[in-house]
Amino acid sequence: MLVDSHCHLTSPPLRGQLAGVLGRAVAAGVGHVVTIGTDPQDARAALSLPHDAPRVWVAAGVHPHESAKVTGDWLAELDILAGDARVVALGEMGLDYHYDFSPRQRQQAVFAEQLGLADRLGTPVVIHCREAHADCVSILSDLRNVTRVVFHCFTGTAAEADDILSRGWWISLTGVVTFKNARELADVARRLPPDQFMIETDAPYLSPEPVRHVRPNEPAHVAHIARRLAEIRDVEFDELAALTAGNAARFFGWPVR
């Protein structure tokens, strides 16, 4: 069984063909999918999706791109959403200094507030970090009760990966690891501790090789990521799939079966 630990099923390219997307995921051996709500409204939309085959779980958070847009009782809304049994994490949250779609101070404030909620609830956290490693780590260092933190779509340096892993946090890899020019990321993937990583599509973005030309990306394509990682780590595909599926179950807290 495979797990797509991070995608965006509510995005228009996927939502518009959802039955086909989910059917192809099941056919590819994907048993669980985590779809990400990028703000409270998006998380509510995610909770309205079919959730039986594959099993669809939800993460609820405010993406750094959306930080300047949330108003009112947005944090209280996240608190309510976190009480739903299908919500298995808060996020994605964090910092994005590449696009700076929201002012950095606002990103930092919204990130810190979400972490405060996660710390109170003891909820796993999904991190978006782009060109902001030092500030992300600094803000995360205030956590006391959250022990499960994953840096999703990791494309950073080997030194940044070592820093993340040394703190007991996790790394999740996307189709970028299948790209021919991703040599440093492949080296990172090769030496990841077996109990501290997951795989994801980040669909509808980042289609992996050999379907890089296919748009939109979708959860079924996580099989290509698993196959490439099996090659990089010199293990059988089934072993890599079982390992990452078990890791995802342990991180998000659903039963292994």
N, C-alpha and C positions, 0 to 999 in steps of 0.2 A: 504493500500500500504506500502511496505517496501522499504528501501533504504540501499544499501551497500555503505557506504561512503568512503571506501578505499579498493582497490584490485589492482591486477597487471595482467590485461588481456593480456598484451603483453608477459608475461612469457611463455616459451615453453610449459609447461604442459597444459595451458589454451588456448593459441593461436592455438595449434594443434587440438583442438576440440571446436573451438569458437562457431560454430552454435549450438551445443548441449548445451554448457555452457549457452549461452544467452537464449535459449529456455527453459531450466530448471529454469532459473531465473524468467522468465515471468510466468511460471507455478506455481512457489512458491509465486507469488505476489510481486516480486521485480519490481518496476517501474523506479528506477533510480540507476545508478552505477557510481561511480567515480573511474576511473582507473588512476594509478599513473605512471608518467614518472620519472624514476630515474636519467636520464640525458637528455640533449636535443635530442639526437638521439632516445632514448626510447619514449620521449614525442611525437616526430614526428610520430613514429610508432603507438602510441596510437591514434593520430588524424586520422589515416587511417582506423581505425576499423569501422564497422557498428555502427550506433549510434541512431537507432530509437526505437527498442524494445528489451530490456528495453532501456530507454534513457541513453546513455553513455556519460559522461562528463570526462574531463581530468584535472589532476593537473600536472604541469610541474616544475621540480626542479632537484637538484643534491643531491642525497642520500649521507650521510656521507661516506658510503663505497666507493663511486665513486669520492670522493673529490680529491684524488691524481691523478686521471686519466684525469680530464678535463683540456683542454689547449686552447690556442687561445682566440677567441671571444665568449667563452661559455656564458658569462653573457649577451652579446648582443643578442645571440640566444634565451636565455630565454625571453628577453624583447620582441622580435618578436613573439615568441610563445604565450606570455601572451595576445597579441592582438587578438588572435582567439576567437571567441564567445563561443567555446566549452571549453575553458580553464577557469575553475572556481576558481582556487587557484594556488599558487606557493608552491612547495614541492613535495615529502617530503624532508625536509631539517633538519639539526640539528647535533647532536653529538652522536657517539656510542663509548663509552669507554669500552664496553664489548669485542668486537672483535678487535678494533683498526686496521681495514683493511687499513685505511689511518692515517698518523701521526696526532696527536691531534691538533697541531698548524695549519696544513693545513685544517682540518675539521672546526676549528673555523673561519679561514679566509674565506673559501667558504660559510659557514653559514652566516657570517656577511654581505658578499657581496650580497647574495640573499635577506637577510632582507632589505638591503638598497634599492634594486629594488622594493620589495614588498611595502616598505614605500612610495616610490615615486609614485607607481601606486595605492596604497590603496587596494591591493589585499589580500584576505584571505590567511592564511599561515597554512600549514600542517607540524607539527613538529615530527621528529623522535628523541627520547631521551632515551638512554639506559645507565644507570649508570653514568649520566652526568647532573643531575638535576641542581645543583648550577651553572655550567657554562652555561647551556642552558638559565636559567632564567636571568643570568647576561647579556648575549648577547642580549636577547629579550628586556631587559629593555631600550634599545636605541630606540625602536620603538616609532613613534609619530603618524602616520596616520593609522596604521593597528589596527583595533579593534577586528577582528575575527581571533583568534589563537586557533588551536586544537592540543592537544598532542595525536597523534594517538597511537593505541595499548597500552594504558596505563596499566602498570603492576607495578607501583611504590607503595610507602607506602601511608598510610592514611595522613601523614603529608605533603608529596609531593602533593597529591591531593588537600588538603586544601590550599596549597600555590598557586597552579595553579588557582583554582577556585576563590580565593580571589582577584586575579589580573584581573578577568573578562574573563579569558581564558576558553577553553572547554576541555573536555575529551572524547575520543572515546574508546569504549570497543570492544574487539574481542572475539573469542571463548574461550580464556583463562578463562573468567569469568564463563564458564560452567564446568570447571575442578573441581573435588571433593576437591582437595587440595588448591584451590584458595579462602580460607576463608576470608583473609584480603581484597582481591579485591571485594568479594561479599559484605562485609561491606561497602566498598567505594561506590559500585554501589547502595546500598540501600539508601544512603543519598545524592546522587548527586542531585543538583538542577534540576528541570524538564526542564529548558530552557538552560542547559549548557552541554548536552551530546548527543552523537550519537553512532551508532553501525556500525560495519564493520566486514568483514571477514579477511582482509589482505591476501586473496587468492593469490597464491596457498598454503599459509602456514596456520598453526594453525586451522586445522579442529576442530569444536566444538563437544562436546557430543550432541547427541548419535552417531555421525558419525565420531568420532575422528580417527577411523581406516581407513577412506576413504581418499585417496590421488589421485589427488590434491584436496585441498579445493576449493570451488567455490561460487559465489555470492548467489546461491539458499540457501546455508546453513546459511545465515544471519537470516533466520526464526527461527532456533534453538537458536540462541543468543537472539533474541527478546523474545522467549518463556521462556527461563531461566530468563531473566531480569524481565519479567512480574511476575514470581514467586517470585523473590527476593524482588521486590518492591510492591508485593501484589496488582497488578492491572490486569485487563483483557488483554489478548494478543492484541486484536484490539486497545485498548487504548495505549498500549506501542508502537505498530507499528505506529499508527497515530502521536503520540508525537514525536518519533524519525524521522519520515519522514518529519514532519513540521520543526523540528529543522534543519535537513540537508538542506531543501529548504531555510531556513532563513540564515544559515551560508554561503552556496555557492551562493545563490542569484538567484535560478531558481523559476519559478512560482509554487505556491502550487495549485495542481489540482488532 
